[in-house]
Amino acid sequence: MDKELYQKQLDAYNEKVSKNKNTGIKYTTVSGEPVQVLYSPHDVEKIDFHKDINFPGEYPFTRGIHPTGYRGKIWTMRQFAGFGSPEDTNERFKYLLKNGQTGLSVAFDLPTLMGWDSDSPYSEGEVGICGVSISSLKDMETLFHGIPLEKVSTSMTINSPAAMIFAFYLAVAQKQGVNFKDLRGTLQNDILKEYIAQKEYIYPPNPSMRIIVDMIEYCTKEVPQWNPVSVSGYHIREAGSTAVQELAYTLADGFAYIEACIERGMDIDEFAPRISFFFNSHLDFFEEIAKFRAARKIYAHRMKEVYGAKNPRSWWLRFHTQTAGCTLTAQQPENNIVRTAFQALAAVMGGTQSLHTNSMDETLALPSEKAVKIALRTQQLIAYETGVANSVDPLAGSYLVESMTEKMVEQANAIFDEIAAIGGVIPAIEAGYFQKQISDAAYRYQQEVDKKEKIIVGVNDFIEKDEKVDIPILTVSPEVEKLQKQRLSELKASRDNLKVEECLSGINQAAIDGNNLMPLFIDAARNYVTMGEMIQVLKEPFGIYQEEAVF
């Protein structure tokens, strides 16, 4: 390229552009990063193809972890499903599988997420409302009735009580005669992001980390196809972070889990291939694609060059993606179908291994059958009608995408340095670092929306007066809570309560002694000890967490 000629042409172009009328729109990404009017070879001249991009399936995996991309295997299509009683959700699971879904993804109600059984006073009015109610092995048996666990991949979005819920799942597998080694799936089980963003924590960070390392250690030996942690940027982004904050904070959390396992004495190449990630796919199409590419590159470098992993599979960043729930609007909800389609397409162009598409009605209620089918069909249309699965990383070489990818790598590395200066992820949580940064980012974006520097169709522009929303809404009957409480009462009356006390005593002692808790949780599950009872017995040795307010 003749650089002198190019510079003259670029200067002439910029002069023309500068004379254009200002529209008032702020030409930045959703995250507030400036976007040039034009990208060119000048913006990628420092990028080395083999070092920074390379071929798909080759280190640093910027272009994907598999050489053939989706030609080898289409991403796993999941729909988040869970509401009401275990019977209700079991019926929805079978509906989704019948309509072509290839993996199950379980949503739990708020009491379950917080570690409360359905008969707790703290559960009043919330049982089965925002997900399925699970308090015991009995509920889990009903949830997966008629679904052979060795034939499906199951994802469970659960964090603080993840160990207990997983114990129920393993006990169901045993009852079905399924070998643990044949089970495939993922637990979210990312407690660090709870302190950072979602706030569904129970115990302080250090004992919570201990439980997660116990689970990783147990799965590495006993459930080798299971992903015991899905390090989740999704909720960090939903809380208002920028794309690069989501990228950096998520990877920092993942590195913290890896370092804790190494400190336990585990071989990195034995457990690292089963660590997975979970990202948000937001509205800014190219920024999201760049984020996914940058994530793979950063992760591969850290795993190989810093932690010394030898197995190439340990260098792979495997991730699930969900479209951005925070971008859905109650106004003109049909617009959400289009938003979700663009977000899903960005995830696919970014190389996701698994994808969940939100339904158009999720700002109003849990998704109806019609809405969830449209969301699933959106993925199928992308996979089979658009042609984007034909070529691996088709945007590679784009001046815009490559420039954004490299910039995000640099910005994320700067954030890692900030976290390290504080003392690591847990000290940064305790200092309120993450919470303050996310709050500032969310405030900036809301100001841009309020000033109409960013347009949200149907919300701050293109508004329909006297709009009437006419879509069917799923409602959960109050009878669900009544039924769940009755079942739990009957279970507690019929089980061997002496054995229950013995199990709980064993869990408490193992917590004090530092022994791996997973075998005791599984034994307790088989004896119908409830989730809430297991959670409660650990509050004595571990304590409960109170967050410091940060302004």
VEXDO-782936 format. One record per residue (C-alpha): x, y, z; residue in three letters; residue number from 0. Coordinates in steps of 0.02 Angstrom, whole numbers, plus 50000, padded with zeros to 5 digits. Layout:
N
X  Y  Z  ALA  NUM
...
END
This chain:
551
50000  50000  50000  MET  0
50065  50173  49956  ASP  1
50051  50256  50128  LYS  2
50077  50433  50064  GLU  3
49940  50415  49933  LEU  4
49825  50331  50058  TYR  5
49849  50473  50185  GLN  6
49805  50604  50054  LYS  7
49648  50509  50009  GLN  8
49601  50487  50192  LEU  9
49625  50673  50228  ASP  10
49515  50718  50079  ALA  11
49383  50595  50138  TYR  12
49384  50663  50315  ASN  13
49364  50841  50249  GLU  14
49208  50789  50154  LYS  15
49138  50698  50307  VAL  16
49169  50848  50421  SER  17
49050  50953  50314  LYS  18
48904  50835  50342  ASN  19
48760  50892  50452  LYS  20
48762  50831  50633  ASN  21
48611  50720  50666  THR  22
48624  50730  50855  GLY  23
48650  50543  50868  ILE  24
48804  50493  50968  LYS  25
48913  50382  50858  TYR  26
48982  50270  50991  THR  27
48953  50088  51032  THR  28
48824  50041  51164  VAL  29
48972  50038  51284  SER  30
49018  50218  51242  GLY  31
49172  50178  51137  GLU  32
49196  50302  50992  PRO  33
49166  50228  50819  VAL  34
49259  50302  50673  GLN  35
49161  50345  50517  VAL  36
49281  50237  50417  LEU  37
49405  50096  50454  TYR  38
49548  50054  50339  SER  39
49714  49959  50327  PRO  40
49791  50095  50436  HIS  41
49688  50034  50584  ASP  42
49752  49856  50574  VAL  43
49931  49882  50519  GLU  44
50003  49825  50687  LYS  45
49904  49662  50687  ILE  46
50005  49507  50644  ASP  47
49895  49376  50560  PHE  48
49980  49220  50632  HIS  49
50007  49292  50806  LYS  50
49842  49385  50830  ASP  51
49714  49303  50714  ILE  52
49776  49141  50635  ASN  53
49667  49004  50561  PHE  54
49510  48936  50647  PRO  55
49556  48798  50768  GLY  56
49733  48867  50789  GLU  57
49807  48961  50937  TYR  58
49757  49093  50995  PRO  59
49585  49037  50931  PHE  60
49528  49215  50890  THR  61
49430  49142  50744  ARG  62
49357  48995  50840  GLY  63
49410  48837  50929  ILE  64
49358  48716  50790  HIS  65
49433  48716  50613  PRO  66
49265  48694  50526  THR  67
49154  48799  50640  GLY  68
48970  48758  50619  TYR  69
49002  48645  50470  ARG  70
49057  48515  50597  GLY  71
48917  48546  50722  LYS  72
48782  48678  50738  ILE  73
48778  48765  50907  TRP  74
48668  48689  51043  THR  75
48498  48774  51040  MET  76
48428  48805  51213  ARG  77
48277  48896  51282  GLN  78
48275  48945  51465  PHE  79
48126  48850  51537  ALA  80
48055  48841  51711  GLY  81
47896  48897  51795  PHE  82
47768  48839  51921  GLY  83
47777  48661  51982  SER  84
47901  48528  51924  PRO  85
47758  48450  51823  GLU  86
47728  48614  51731  ASP  87
47910  48630  51681  THR  88
47926  48447  51636  ASN  89
47784  48474  51512  GLU  90
47873  48628  51439  ARG  91
48036  48529  51423  PHE  92
47949  48393  51322  LYS  93
47864  48527  51214  TYR  94
48032  48608  51174  LEU  95
48119  48443  51137  LEU  96
47976  48396  51021  LYS  97
47999  48561  50927  ASN  98
48183  48535  50892  GLY  99
48273  48604  51045  GLN  100
48437  48511  51071  THR  101
48475  48547  51254  GLY  102
48378  48586  51413  LEU  103
48406  48744  51514  SER  104
48325  48755  51686  VAL  105
48263  48917  51764  ALA  106
48230  48908  51952  PHE  107
48114  49018  52054  ASP  108
48181  49152  52171  LEU  109
48165  49050  52332  PRO  110
48267  48908  52254  THR  111
48398  49033  52191  LEU  112
48413  49105  52367  MET  113
48421  48935  52453  GLY  114
48248  48937  52532  TRP  115
48129  48787  52526  ASP  116
47952  48818  52466  SER  117
47884  48809  52645  ASP  118
47999  48948  52709  SER  119
47915  49112  52763  PRO  120
48042  49199  52649  TYR  121
47967  49106  52499  SER  122
47792  49175  52523  GLU  123
47715  49233  52359  GLY  124
47867  49185  52253  GLU  125
47852  48996  52236  VAL  126
47857  48948  52051  GLY  127
47834  49127  51992  ILE  128
47998  49163  51898  CYS  129
48055  48983  51877  GLY  130
48024  48806  51935  VAL  131
48012  48769  52121  SER  132
48138  48637  52179  ILE  133
48160  48595  52363  SER  134
48206  48411  52363  SER  135
48253  48257  52264  LEU  136
48066  48221  52248  LYS  137
48043  48382  52149  ASP  138
48193  48344  52039  MET  139
48126  48169  52002  GLU  140
47965  48248  51941  THR  141
48055  48382  51841  LEU  142
48148  48252  51736  PHE  143
48015  48117  51732  HIS  144
48018  48029  51564  GLY  145
48176  48121  51507  ILE  146
48327  48004  51493  PRO  147
48471  48103  51566  LEU  148
48605  48012  51466  GLU  149
48525  48077  51304  LYS  150
48510  48263  51342  VAL  151
48629  48402  51388  SER  152
48560  48497  51537  THR  153
48606  48673  51588  SER  154
48553  48735  51761  MET  155
48556  48919  51806  THR  156
48590  48908  51991  ILE  157
48730  48980  52097  ASN  158
48729  48985  52287  SER  159
48633  48819  52306  PRO  160
48714  48743  52150  ALA  161
48799  48602  52245  ALA  162
48635  48544  52323  MET  163
48536  48558  52160  ILE  164
48673  48462  52069  PHE  165
48667  48328  52205  ALA  166
48480  48307  52168  PHE  167
48517  48291  51982  TYR  168
48651  48159  52012  LEU  169
48534  48063  52126  ALA  170
48400  48063  51989  VAL  171
48530  47996  51868  ALA  172
48570  47854  51989  GLN  173
48385  47813  52003  LYS  174
48375  47807  51812  GLN  175
48525  47690  51810  GLY  176
48633  47818  51717  VAL  177
48821  47815  51745  ASN  178
48888  47985  51801  PHE  179
49018  47974  51664  LYS  180
48878  47981  51533  ASP  181
48802  48143  51599  LEU  182
48825  48301  51496  ARG  183
48781  48476  51548  GLY  184
48828  48635  51638  THR  185
48801  48716  51806  LEU  186
48812  48905  51810  GLN  187
48886  48896  51986  ASN  188
48975  49064  51969  ASP  189
48967  49139  52143  ILE  190
49091  49280  52110  LEU  191
48975  49365  51986  LYS  192
48837  49357  52117  GLU  193
48936  49475  52229  TYR  194
48977  49583  52077  ILE  195
48807  49594  51993  ALA  196
48659  49479  52030  GLN  197
48666  49478  52222  LYS  198
48598  49301  52249  GLU  199
48733  49254  52375  TYR  200
48720  49167  52543  ILE  201
48893  49135  52618  TYR  202
49046  49250  52613  PRO  203
49161  49237  52461  PRO  204
49297  49124  52533  ASN  205
49188  48979  52594  PRO  206
49083  48996  52436  SER  207
49241  48975  52332  MET  208
49285  48821  52435  ARG  209
49118  48739  52388  ILE  210
49148  48775  52203  ILE  211
49323  48702  52207  VAL  212
49248  48548  52293  ASP  213
49126  48532  52148  MET  214
49259  48555  52014  ILE  215
49368  48425  52100  GLU  216
49223  48302  52115  TYR  217
49165  48324  51934  CYS  218
49342  48305  51866  THR  219
49350  48132  51944  LYS  220
49170  48071  51938  GLU  221
49070  48170  51808  VAL  222
49202  48205  51674  PRO  223
49084  48268  51536  GLN  224
49002  48396  51650  TRP  225
49048  48581  51654  ASN  226
49047  48619  51842  PRO  227
49061  48808  51818  VAL  228
48994  48923  51683  SER  229
49084  49086  51719  VAL  230
48950  49214  51685  SER  231
48969  49385  51611  GLY  232
48785  49386  51565  TYR  233
48724  49459  51730  HIS  234
48869  49581  51739  ILE  235
48810  49653  51573  ARG  236
48628  49651  51627  GLU  237
48678  49754  51779  ALA  238
48739  49891  51662  GLY  239
48922  49856  51624  SER  240
49005  49897  51460  THR  241
49057  49760  51339  ALA  242
49240  49770  51390  VAL  243
49194  49768  51575  GLN  244
49090  49612  51544  GLU  245
49237  49535  51452  LEU  246
49368  49579  51582  ALA  247
49267  49546  51740  TYR  248
49206  49378  51675  THR  249
49380  49318  51628  LEU  250
49450  49383  51793  ALA  251
49321  49278  51886  ASP  252
49367  49127  51780  GLY  253
49552  49150  51817  PHE  254
49510  49163  52003  ALA  255
49424  48992  51999  TYR  256
49570  48917  51902  ILE  257
49696  48986  52025  GLU  258
49595  48919  52173  ALA  259
49595  48745  52095  CYS  260
49783  48754  52063  ILE  261
49806  48805  52245  GLU  262
49704  48651  52296  ARG  263
49838  48548  52206  GLY  264
49739  48503  52051  MET  265
49823  48479  51882  ASP  266
49763  48618  51767  ILE  267
49749  48503  51616  ASP  268
49634  48387  51714  GLU  269
49502  48517  51757  PHE  270
49523  48666  51639  ALA  271
49445  48584  51484  PRO  272
49278  48578  51578  ARG  273
49274  48762  51631  ILE  274
49148  48851  51520  SER  275
49089  49031  51501  PHE  276
48924  49121  51477  PHE  277
48913  49289  51388  PHE  278
48780  49416  51348  ASN  279
48747  49463  51166  SER  280
48694  49644  51172  HIS  281
48632  49767  51041  LEU  282
48793  49831  50962  ASP  283
48819  49702  50826  PHE  284
49004  49725  50787  PHE  285
49057  49763  50966  GLU  286
48982  49598  51023  GLU  287
49070  49498  50887  ILE  288
49235  49581  50931  ALA  289
49206  49541  51115  LYS  290
49185  49355  51083  PHE  291
49341  49349  50974  ARG  292
49442  49447  51103  ALA  293
49385  49330  51242  ALA  294
49453  49177  51153  ARG  295
49620  49261  51120  LYS  296
49646  49325  51298  ILE  297
49595  49159  51375  TYR  298
49708  49054  51264  ALA  299
49858  49165  51302  HIS  300
49830  49160  51490  ARG  301
49802  48972  51496  MET  302
49957  48932  51394  LYS  303
50081  49069  51439  GLU  304
50035  49106  51621  VAL  305
49963  48945  51693  TYR  306
50068  48829  51585  GLY  307
49927  48718  51523  ALA  308
49993  48589  51400  LYS  309
49831  48516  51331  ASN  310
49765  48625  51187  PRO  311
49588  48592  51249  ARG  312
49636  48687  51407  SER  313
49669  48839  51297  TRP  314
49494  48836  51221  TRP  315
49368  48961  51284  LEU  316
49200  48873  51261  ARG  317
49048  48980  51291  PHE  318
48860  48989  51295  HIS  319
48773  49150  51244  THR  320
48605  49224  51289  GLN  321
48528  49373  51203  THR  322
48513  49529  51311  ALA  323
48360  49527  51422  GLY  324
48394  49706  51477  CYS  325
48365  49768  51299  THR  326
48189  49698  51287  LEU  327
48050  49826  51304  THR  328
47873  49817  51368  ALA  329
47829  49946  51235  GLN  330
47796  49871  51063  GLN  331
47851  49698  51123  PRO  332
47850  49626  50947  GLU  333
48006  49731  50916  ASN  334
48094  49614  51037  ASN  335
48087  49475  50907  ILE  336
48195  49581  50792  VAL  337
48314  49636  50930  ARG  338
48338  49455  50983  THR  339
48371  49400  50803  ALA  340
48512  49527  50780  PHE  341
48588  49482  50949  GLN  342
48579  49297  50909  ALA  343
48660  49327  50741  LEU  344
48804  49421  50826  ALA  345
48830  49273  50944  ALA  346
48836  49153  50797  VAL  347
48956  49265  50699  MET  348
49061  49271  50858  GLY  349
49070  49081  50867  GLY  350
48962  49031  51015  THR  351
48946  48845  51057  GLN  352
48773  48861  51134  SER  353
48636  48992  51119  LEU  354
48478  49046  51208  HIS  355
48362  49170  51125  THR  356
48246  49275  51234  ASN  357
48060  49280  51201  SER  358
47968  49438  51153  MET  359
47857  49439  51308  ASP  360
47990  49417  51443  GLU  361
47977  49597  51505  THR  362
47796  49560  51547  LEU  363
47799  49382  51614  ALA  364
47878  49212  51590  LEU  365
47870  49167  51405  PRO  366
47713  49091  51331  SER  367
47724  48936  51220  GLU  368
47698  49041  51063  LYS  369
47835  49165  51111  ALA  370
47960  49031  51158  VAL  371
47928  48941  50992  LYS  372
47963  49102  50895  ILE  373
48125  49123  50994  ALA  374
48178  48945  50952  LEU  375
48129  48966  50769  ARG  376
48240  49122  50765  THR  377
48391  49013  50799  GLN  378
48337  48884  50671  GLN  379
48314  49019  50538  LEU  380
48490  49085  50571  ILE  381
48563  48910  50565  ALA  382
48476  48844  50411  TYR  383
48419  48991  50303  GLU  384
48543  49135  50315  THR  385
48703  49047  50258  GLY  386
48806  49117  50402  VAL  387
48854  48942  50459  ALA  388
48937  48903  50292  ASN  389
49102  48990  50329  SER  390
49204  49003  50490  VAL  391
49225  49180  50560  ASP  392
49166  49267  50400  PRO  393
49204  49441  50469  LEU  394
49390  49404  50494  ALA  395
49492  49534  50403  GLY  396
49360  49669  50426  SER  397
49455  49827  50471  TYR  398
49318  49873  50594  LEU  399
49304  49703  50680  VAL  400
49491  49669  50690  GLU  401
49524  49844  50757  SER  402
49386  49826  50889  MET  403
49449  49653  50938  THR  404
49626  49714  50970  GLU  405
49566  49868  51064  LYS  406
49458  49760  51179  MET  407
49607  49646  51215  VAL  408
49710  49798  51266  GLU  409
49571  49872  51373  GLN  410
49536  49706  51460  ALA  411
49720  49683  51502  ASN  412
49721  49857  51580  ALA  413
49572  49808  51688  ILE  414
49661  49648  51743  PHE  415
49803  49758  51804  ASP  416
49681  49865  51904  GLU  417
49606  49711  51987  ILE  418
49778  49641  52027  ALA  419
49829  49807  52106  ALA  420
49682  49792  52226  ILE  421
49737  49616  52274  GLY  422
49630  49506  52162  GLY  423
49446  49473  52127  VAL  424
49386  49441  52306  ILE  425
49472  49595  52381  PRO  426
49403  49697  52235  ALA  427
49228  49633  52274  ILE  428
49248  49677  52457  GLU  429
49312  49851  52409  ALA  430
49160  49881  52297  GLY  431
49269  49905  52142  TYR  432
49160  49807  52020  PHE  433
48997  49875  52087  GLN  434
49057  50056  52070  LYS  435
49122  50033  51892  GLN  436
48962  49949  51833  ILE  437
48853  50081  51917  SER  438
48949  50221  51830  ASP  439
48932  50135  51660  ALA  440
48745  50107  51681  ALA  441
48720  50289  51731  TYR  442
48815  50352  51579  ARG  443
48711  50246  51460  TYR  444
48547  50301  51540  GLN  445
48597  50483  51520  GLN  446
48628  50452  51334  GLU  447
48455  50375  51317  VAL  448
48374  50517  51413  ASP  449
48459  50645  51298  LYS  450
48410  50542  51144  LYS  451
48592  50522  51099  GLU  452
48548  50337  51092  LYS  453
48381  50288  51017  ILE  454
48276  50145  51085  ILE  455
48135  50114  50963  VAL  456
47965  50129  51047  GLY  457
48039  50198  51208  VAL  458
48120  50368  51176  ASN  459
48074  50383  50992  ASP  460
47950  50308  50868  PHE  461
47826  50302  51010  ILE  462
47646  50246  50982  GLU  463
47517  50343  51080  LYS  464
47384  50244  51173  ASP  465
47476  50084  51133  GLU  466
47387  49923  51183  LYS  467
47490  49767  51210  VAL  468
47391  49620  51145  ASP  469
47495  49464  51169  ILE  470
47453  49313  51278  PRO  471
47537  49314  51448  ILE  472
47585  49160  51549  LEU  473
47522  49167  51728  THR  474
47566  49051  51872  VAL  475
47423  48999  51985  SER  476
47436  49029  52174  PRO  477
47387  48845  52188  GLU  478
47567  48800  52140  VAL  479
47634  48868  52305  GLU  480
47499  48781  52404  LYS  481
47535  48615  52316  LEU  482
47723  48629  52338  GLN  483
47707  48664  52524  LYS  484
47589  48516  52544  GLN  485
47710  48400  52453  ARG  486
47856  48457  52558  LEU  487
47757  48429  52718  SER  488
47713  48252  52662  GLU  489
47894  48217  52616  LEU  490
47960  48273  52785  LYS  491
47832  48165  52873  ALA  492
47870  48008  52771  SER  493
48061  48009  52760  ARG  494
48184  47938  52887  ASP  495
48213  48094  52991  ASN  496
48347  48012  53099  LEU  497
48445  47982  52940  LYS  498
48413  48163  52890  VAL  499
48492  48225  53051  GLU  500
48639  48108  53026  GLU  501
48667  48177  52850  CYS  502
48658  48358  52909  LEU  503
48780  48323  53050  SER  504
48901  48246  52925  GLY  505
48890  48400  52811  ILE  506
48925  48516  52957  ASN  507
49076  48415  53012  GLN  508
49147  48403  52836  ALA  509
49133  48593  52821  ALA  510
49234  48612  52981  ILE  511
49362  48479  52935  ASP  512
49389  48541  52757  GLY  513
49334  48379  52673  ASN  514
49253  48380  52500  ASN  515
49067  48414  52527  LEU  516
48997  48341  52366  MET  517
48985  48157  52420  PRO  518
48891  48211  52577  LEU  519
48770  48320  52477  PHE  520
48732  48172  52362  ILE  521
48704  48056  52510  ASP  522
48590  48187  52590  ALA  523
48494  48206  52426  ALA  524
48463  48018  52417  ARG  525
48391  48026  52593  ASN  526
48275  48170  52544  TYR  527
48361  48304  52644  VAL  528
48297  48467  52572  THR  529
48401  48601  52490  MET  530
48354  48727  52624  GLY  531
48407  48609  52762  GLU  532
48579  48584  52684  MET  533
48598  48772  52656  ILE  534
48548  48810  52836  GLN  535
48669  48687  52917  VAL  536
48817  48771  52831  LEU  537
48773  48945  52893  LYS  538
48848  48902  53063  GLU  539
49025  48858  53004  PRO  540
49025  48975  52853  PHE  541
48922  49126  52908  GLY  542
48817  49237  52793  ILE  543
48874  49381  52683  TYR  544
48824  49562  52706  GLN  545
48876  49680  52566  GLU  546
48951  49849  52604  GLU  547
48857  49991  52520  ALA  548
48960  50082  52388  VAL  549
48920  50257  52324  PHE  550
END
